[in-house]
Amino acid sequence: RSSSHFPYSFHLSPPCSHPIWYNTKCIIIIIIILCRMSRPVNASRFEGKVAIVTAATQGIGFAIAERLAKEGAAVVISSRKEKNVQDAVASLRSTGSKRVEGVVCHVGKEEDRKNLVQFTLAKFGRIDVLVNNHGINPVFVDIMDIDEKMWDRLFETNVKNGWQLSQLVAPHMKVVGGGSIIFNSSYTAYKNPTSGIAAYAVTKTALLGLVKALAASLAKDKIRVNGIAPGVIKTKMSSPLWDNGEKTGEDNTVLNSEILLGRLGVPEDLGGAVAFLASEDASYITGETIVVAGGINARL
């Protein structure tokens, strides 16, 4: 029977003198419903769009690039090492993502940033999405013990370079009628961080302000600017927080971090969040940073 809550309405005559036909009809209808339900959701919502993802050869960046490509985007990934870029591009293409390219880019070098933008335009002719995924925390020391050189390096990479890339990309987004810029912050931007990552956390808090400032500046050009704030995600960079070589290390991290969902995050969790923010599904969202942390209480 018809129902406003059910998307498929069919009229089935009651069984009569043709039970075989009736049963066959039921089976066909069920198969149709299952096939439609099994289709990927919004599998083409980035069709015709072009995305740049920095630091995308592994971990969160790779998962973001993979998700955007699966949903139809042409994707350009970047990293500092040529071999890592080549391997990541090959891996993405092996999963069926044919419109994937990669280029070496040290985000701290002006010529590399400009080359990343020009490379993307040469390959695909436009830019719709920029994911500033890059970030570093090369030392785990108390904030009072970090030297000035490292302090400056943290802010340059984690904050300044993303702003510089956004400056380069925004004019090209304006030409195509708008776009989406996304920054990778951290749940530590909202919490009292452990001593080893306090300086890193300060840079991630700065990104919250940068997101809001850029959102206000670029709204007139229909460019939305948002951020993600990952929790404890199982990546090489975060391994000092949870990896002691035993499963108990991971379990203790989940317990001590008060992760309500009872597990560490995986890079794919962030891929979905970024795909949402970059898509038209988030067309009325700008200046926001979404915490993706399994329920950790992380708010200013």
Order of alpha helices (4+ residues) and beta strands (2+ residues): alpha-beta-alpha-beta-alpha-beta-alpha-beta-alpha-alpha-beta-alpha-beta-alpha-alpha-alpha-beta
